Amino acid sequence: MIEQINISNIHRVYFIGIGGIGMSAIARYFLSMGIKVFGYDKTSTALTNALVQEGALISFEDDPTACTADVDMVVYTPAIPADSAIKQFYAQLNLPLLKRSDVLGIISNNSYNICIAGTHGKTTISTMVAHVLRDADYGCNAFLGGISSNYGTNFWSSKKNCTVIEADEYDRSFLKLHPNVIAITAMDADHLDIYGTAEAMEDAFLAFVSKLEDGGLLLTKKGLPRERSFTAKQHFTYHLTNTDADIHISELAIFDGGYLYDVNGPGWTLNRVKLNMGGMHNVENSLVAIAIAKYLQVDDERILKAIANFKGVKRRFEYIIKNEKVVYIDDYAHHPEELRALIGGVRGLYPGKKITLVFQPHLFSRTLDFAADFAESLSLADEVAIMPIYPAREKPMEGVSSELIAQQMTTPVSLLKEKNILTFIETSYPELLVTAGAGDIDQSIEPIKKLLLHQ
């Protein structure tokens, strides 16, 4: 049984798909404990290079002859195809073969866990919560779904038996966790390839809330579907502007790409909060981090200091260039609501500038399910270029391409071939460029940066 696995008896671990953001955080956890880490991924990236420097042994060929059978446990990501030769090799051995979520479940079994869930926003919020607790000397372990710009990593350890976990709804992974604090940011329909219907996905969130430990705290964004079905005894809502929410802001001022505001909570206020990053959705995200810190009785001045020096997450409203000539922002947004928030945040900070956006759709199934919604959100920009769909774990679907989105848009749009993103940017001379998507569009960031700086 998975529950019977004792981490203290594990000395050598193999990761199938070690370069994934969630997998790499667990690999770093084992490395931090002095456990030998081996792994495979299909391509070498900055993240796998960092893992190698930290002590992991990684191969990039799906070839079992490059694998060692001398391991105590094998961890795999659901994104790995079932016909993977390495996965089949380890499946034939009498070894524990666990999903990433299984390992997180084992780790969280003996920890005080702050679990951040939701179909979007969870990476920034979990990173912000973990940063506040670390910066304020409260202390925490952190398993994050992005690279913290403050610390350059998606994992850190602490002597404090408190763990911040990004609770992933994909494949119902979060149902294996043991939460003491839960925050739910959004429950928009997504991962319909897994859940089938929006209602089934909502059922999974309700099941997750039912796992909250007795006396635990539940925070949810005001207005979530089936909000009245949440049964936690200590349940507070938050919202950027809705004063009916238990936690909301007031006295907002915008300055030089950042914000100054007051936060009103249940029986408390925190005045003159300063957030030095863009996007009104990030102001709302900060409400969760502040509320959790207040719940854990972190000192107000330490909370204010930590929020002010929070630098964000790589690829979450990340400023790549910000000067008088051009602004270039990159973001992981890959759902229509995320794109809507991203473009709205950019528009609020730079109301007079033309927004040029390059988007890479992620998954054929998501494109098919939300083509009209993508078109509506993307049309909020002034000029859009759409790359081919990034397939990730999926096979191509007949009749599904980026054109499915483009043909429904109301703003000028170009369909890009795989490698002509630089040509598009060179000919469009953007004053405010945004790149968005969860695929390999991030590999174009540095070339785009060089091009814009030398135009």
C-alpha positions in Angstrom: 0.0 0.0 0.0 1.2 3.5 -0.8 0.4 4.7 2.7 2.8 2.2 4.1 5.8 3.6 2.2 8.3 5.2 4.6 10.4 8.0 3.1 13.2 7.3 5.6 13.6 3.9 3.9 14.1 5.4 0.5 17.7 5.9 -0.7 17.5 5.9 -4.5 14.6 7.3 -6.7 13.9 7.3 -10.4 11.7 10.0 -11.9 10.0 9.4 -15.3 9.4 13.0 -16.6 11.7 14.6 -14.1 11.8 18.0 -16.0 8.1 18.8 -15.2 7.6 21.7 -12.8 5.8 19.5 -10.2 8.1 16.5 -10.7 11.3 18.6 -10.3 10.0 20.0 -7.0 9.7 16.5 -5.6 13.1 15.5 -7.0 14.6 18.5 -5.2 12.9 17.4 -2.0 14.7 14.0 -2.2 18.0 15.7 -3.2 17.7 17.9 -0.2 17.5 14.8 2.0 20.6 13.3 0.5 18.7 10.7 -1.5 20.2 9.7 -4.9 18.0 10.9 -7.8 17.9 9.5 -11.3 15.5 10.5 -14.1 14.4 10.7 -17.7 12.9 13.5 -19.7 12.5 13.9 -23.5 14.4 17.2 -23.7 17.1 19.0 -21.9 15.9 22.3 -20.4 17.1 25.0 -18.0 15.3 23.1 -15.2 16.9 19.7 -16.0 20.3 21.4 -16.2 19.7 22.9 -12.8 18.7 19.5 -11.4 21.9 18.0 -12.8 23.9 20.7 -11.1 22.1 19.8 -7.9 23.2 16.2 -8.2 20.5 14.4 -10.3 21.6 11.9 -13.0 19.3 12.5 -16.0 19.0 10.9 -19.5 17.1 12.1 -22.5 16.4 8.9 -24.4 13.4 6.7 -23.7 15.8 3.8 -23.4 15.7 1.3 -20.5 19.3 0.3 -21.1 20.3 3.7 -19.7 18.2 3.0 -16.5 19.2 1.4 -13.3 17.1 -1.2 -11.6 18.8 -0.4 -8.3 16.2 2.0 -7.0 13.8 1.9 -4.1 10.9 3.8 -5.8 9.9 5.1 -9.2 7.9 8.3 -9.6 6.1 9.2 -12.9 4.0 12.0 -14.2 0.6 11.2 -15.9 1.9 13.2 -18.9 4.2 10.2 -19.7 2.7 8.0 -22.5 1.6 4.5 -21.4 3.9 3.0 -24.1 7.0 4.7 -22.7 9.8 2.1 -22.8 11.2 3.2 -19.5 7.8 3.2 -17.8 7.2 -0.4 -19.1 10.7 -1.4 -17.9 10.0 -0.3 -14.3 6.4 -1.6 -14.4 7.9 -5.1 -14.8 10.0 -4.8 -11.7 8.8 -5.4 -8.2 9.1 -1.7 -7.2 6.7 0.9 -5.9 5.6 2.8 -9.1 3.9 6.0 -7.9 2.4 9.1 -9.4 3.7 12.5 -8.4 0.5 13.0 -6.4 1.0 9.8 -4.5 4.4 11.0 -3.3 3.0 14.4 -2.2 0.3 12.5 -0.3 3.0 10.6 1.6 5.0 13.7 2.3 1.9 15.6 3.5 0.7 12.8 5.8 2.9 14.0 8.7 3.0 17.8 8.0 0.8 20.8 8.7 -0.3 21.6 5.1 -1.4 24.8 3.4 -2.9 23.7 0.1 -3.7 26.2 -2.7 -6.1 24.9 -5.3 -8.0 26.3 -8.2 -8.1 26.2 -12.0 -5.9 29.3 -12.2 -4.0 31.5 -9.8 -2.7 28.8 -7.6 0.9 29.0 -8.6 1.3 32.7 -7.8 -0.7 32.4 -4.6 1.2 29.3 -3.3 4.5 31.0 -4.1 3.3 34.2 -2.4 2.1 32.3 0.7 5.4 30.4 0.9 7.4 33.5 0.4 5.6 35.5 3.1 6.1 32.6 5.6 9.8 32.3 4.7 10.5 36.0 4.6 8.7 36.6 7.9 10.8 33.8 9.6 7.7 31.7 10.3 9.2 29.0 8.1 7.8 26.4 5.7 8.6 23.8 3.2 7.3 24.6 -0.3 6.2 22.5 -3.3 5.4 25.0 -6.1 4.2 24.9 -9.7 6.5 27.6 -10.8 9.9 29.1 -10.2 9.9 31.7 -7.5 11.7 34.8 -8.8 12.8 35.6 -5.2 14.6 32.3 -4.7 15.1 30.8 -8.2 13.5 27.5 -7.3 10.2 25.7 -7.0 11.1 23.9 -3.8 12.6 24.7 -0.5 12.8 23.0 2.9 12.6 24.2 6.4 12.9 22.8 10.0 9.3 24.0 10.5 6.8 21.2 10.0 4.6 23.4 7.8 4.3 22.7 4.1 2.8 24.9 1.3 1.6 22.8 -1.6 0.2 23.8 -4.9 -2.8 21.4 -5.0 -3.3 20.3 -8.6 -6.9 19.3 -9.7 -5.5 17.6 -12.8 -6.1 13.8 -12.6 -7.7 14.5 -9.2 -4.2 14.7 -7.7 -5.2 17.0 -4.8 -7.5 14.3 -3.3 -4.4 12.5 -2.0 -3.3 15.5 0.1 -3.9 16.1 3.9 -4.9 19.8 4.1 -5.0 21.9 7.3 -5.6 25.1 5.3 -7.3 25.2 1.9 -7.6 28.1 -0.5 -9.7 27.7 -3.7 -9.1 30.4 -6.3 -11.4 29.4 -9.2 -13.5 26.4 -10.4 -13.9 27.3 -14.1 -14.4 24.3 -16.4 -11.1 22.8 -17.4 -9.4 19.4 -17.8 -12.6 18.1 -19.4 -10.5 15.3 -20.9 -10.3 14.0 -17.4 -13.6 15.0 -15.8 -16.0 15.0 -18.7 -18.2 17.7 -17.4 -17.9 20.9 -15.4 -20.1 19.4 -12.7 -17.8 16.4 -12.2 -14.9 18.8 -11.8 -16.8 20.8 -9.2 -17.5 17.5 -7.4 -13.8 16.9 -7.1 -13.3 20.3 -5.5 -16.1 19.6 -3.0 -14.4 16.2 -2.2 -11.1 18.1 -1.7 -12.8 20.4 0.8 -14.2 17.5 2.7 -10.6 16.3 3.4 -9.9 19.5 5.4 -8.7 18.5 8.9 -10.9 19.4 11.8 -10.5 23.0 12.9 -8.9 23.9 9.6 -9.3 27.1 7.5 -11.1 27.3 4.1 -10.7 30.4 1.9 -12.6 30.6 -1.3 -13.1 33.3 -3.9 -16.5 34.9 -3.5 -18.9 33.7 -6.1 -17.5 30.2 -6.8 -19.9 27.7 -8.2 -21.7 25.7 -5.5 -20.3 28.0 -2.9 -23.0 27.1 -0.4 -22.0 23.4 -0.6 -18.7 24.0 1.2 -19.0 22.6 4.6 -16.0 23.8 6.5 -16.8 25.4 9.9 -14.2 28.1 9.5 -14.8 29.4 5.9 -14.0 32.9 4.7 -14.5 34.3 1.2 -12.3 36.9 -0.5 -12.7 39.1 -3.5 -10.9 42.1 -5.0 -13.8 44.6 -4.8 -16.9 42.8 -3.6 -17.5 44.1 -0.1 -19.8 41.2 0.6 -16.7 39.0 0.7 -15.1 38.6 4.2 -11.7 39.8 2.8 -11.5 42.6 0.2 -9.5 45.7 -0.6 -10.1 49.4 -0.4 -8.2 52.7 -1.1 -6.5 51.3 -4.1 -3.8 53.4 -5.9 -1.7 52.5 -8.9 2.0 53.5 -9.1 4.8 52.6 -11.6 3.5 49.2 -12.4 2.5 48.4 -8.9 -0.3 49.0 -6.3 -0.9 50.4 -2.9 -4.1 49.4 -1.0 -5.7 48.5 2.3 -7.0 45.0 3.1 -10.2 44.5 5.2 -10.6 41.1 6.8 -12.9 39.4 9.4 -12.1 41.4 12.5 -8.8 42.9 11.2 -7.4 45.4 8.7 -4.0 45.7 7.1 -3.3 49.2 5.8 -0.9 50.4 3.1 -0.1 47.1 1.5 2.4 47.6 -1.3 2.6 45.1 -4.2 5.4 45.7 -6.7 4.1 43.6 -9.5 1.5 44.1 -12.3 -2.0 42.7 -12.6 -5.1 43.5 -10.5 -5.5 39.7 -10.2 -2.3 39.7 -8.3 -3.7 42.2 -5.9 -6.6 39.7 -5.3 -4.1 36.9 -5.1 -2.3 38.8 -2.2 -5.5 38.7 -0.2 -5.1 34.9 0.2 -1.5 35.1 1.3 -2.3 37.9 3.8 -5.3 36.1 5.2 -3.3 32.9 5.8 -0.4 34.8 7.4 -2.9 36.6 9.7 -4.5 33.2 10.5 -1.0 31.9 11.5 -0.5 35.1 13.6 2.4 36.5 11.6 3.2 40.0 12.6 1.6 42.8 10.4 4.9 44.6 9.7 6.5 41.3 8.6 3.6 40.6 6.2 3.8 44.1 4.7 7.6 43.8 4.2 7.2 40.3 2.6 4.5 41.4 0.2 6.5 44.5 -0.8 9.6 42.5 -1.7 7.7 39.7 -3.5 9.1 39.4 -7.0 6.5 37.1 -8.4 6.9 33.8 -10.3 8.7 33.1 -13.5 6.2 33.3 -16.4 3.4 34.9 -14.2 3.0 38.5 -15.3 6.8 38.6 -15.6 8.4 41.7 -16.9 11.1 40.6 -19.4 11.7 44.2 -20.6 10.4 47.4 -19.1 11.8 50.6 -20.4 10.7 53.8 -22.1 10.8 52.2 -25.6 9.1 48.9 -25.1 7.4 46.8 -22.4 7.5 43.0 -22.8 5.5 40.8 -20.4 5.4 37.0 -20.4 2.8 34.8 -18.8 1.8 31.2 -18.4 -1.9 31.9 -19.2 -3.4 29.0 -21.1 -7.1 29.2 -20.1 -9.6 31.8 -21.4 -10.2 33.3 -17.9 -6.4 33.6 -17.3 -6.0 35.4 -20.6 -8.9 37.7 -19.7 -7.2 38.6 -16.4 -3.8 39.0 -18.0 -4.9 41.3 -20.8 -7.1 43.3 -18.4 -4.2 43.7 -16.0 -1.9 44.9 -18.8 -4.6 47.3 -20.0 -5.1 48.7 -16.5 -1.4 49.5 -16.1 -0.8 50.8 -19.7 -4.2 52.2 -20.9 -2.6 54.2 -23.7 -0.5 51.5 -25.3 -1.3 49.1 -28.1 -1.2 45.5 -26.8 0.4 42.9 -29.2 -0.1 39.4 -27.9 1.4 36.1 -29.1 -0.5 33.1 -27.8 0.3 29.3 -28.0 -2.7 27.2 -27.3 -2.1 24.2 -25.0 -3.8 20.9 -25.8 -6.1 20.0 -28.7 -8.9 19.1 -26.3 -8.8 22.4 -24.4 -8.7 24.3 -27.8 -11.8 22.3 -28.9 -13.7 22.8 -25.7 -13.0 26.6 -25.3 -12.3 27.9 -28.8 -15.1 30.5 -28.6 -14.0 31.6 -25.1 -10.4 31.9 -26.2 -11.4 34.0 -29.2 -13.4 36.3 -26.9 -10.6 36.8 -24.4 -7.8 37.2 -27.0 -10.0 39.8 -28.8 -9.4 42.1 -25.8 -5.9 42.7 -27.1 -5.2 45.0 -30.1 -3.3 42.6 -32.2 -2.8 38.9 -31.8 -0.7 36.1 -33.3 -1.5 32.5 -32.6 1.0 29.7 -32.7 0.3 26.1 -33.5 -1.3 24.1 -30.7 1.2 22.6 -28.2 0.1 19.0 -27.9 1.8 18.0 -24.6 0.4 14.5 -23.8 -2.2 14.5 -26.6 -2.4 13.1 -30.1 -3.7 15.5 -32.9 -7.4 15.8 -33.2 -9.0 16.0 -36.7 -10.3 19.5 -37.5 -8.7 21.1 -34.4 -6.1 23.7 -34.9 -5.3 27.3 -33.9 -7.5 28.4 -36.8 -10.5 27.3 -34.8 -9.8 30.2 -32.4 -8.7 32.7 -35.1 -11.8 32.4 -37.2 -14.0 33.6 -34.2 -11.9 36.6 -33.2 -12.9 40.2 -33.7 -9.4 41.8 -33.5 -6.6 41.5 -36.1 -5.1 38.0 -35.9 -2.2 36.2 -37.6 -1.6 32.5 -37.6 2.0 31.7 -37.1 4.0 28.8 -38.4 6.2 27.0 -35.9 9.3 29.1 -36.1 8.3 32.5 -37.4 7.4 34.2 -34.1 10.5 36.4 -34.5 9.6 37.4 -38.0 6.1 38.5 -36.8 7.6 40.6 -33.9 10.2 42.1 -36.2 7.6 43.3 -38.6 5.0 44.4 -36.1 7.3 46.6 -34.0 5.3 46.2 -30.7 5.4 48.9 -28.0 3.8 46.5 -25.5 4.3 42.8 -26.2 2.8 39.9 -24.3 3.6 36.3 -24.8 1.3 33.7 -23.3 0.9 29.9 -23.1 1.9 26.8 -21.2 3.8 25.0 -23.9 7.3 25.6 -25.2 6.7 29.3 -26.1 9.0 30.0 -23.1 12.0 28.9 -25.3 11.4 32.0 -27.5 11.6 34.5 -24.5 15.3 35.1 -24.7 15.5 35.4 -28.6 12.5 37.8 -28.4 14.2 39.9 -25.7 17.4 40.2 -27.7 15.4 41.2 -30.8 13.4 43.9 -29.0 16.4 45.3 -27.2 18.3 45.7 -30.5 15.4 46.9 -32.7 
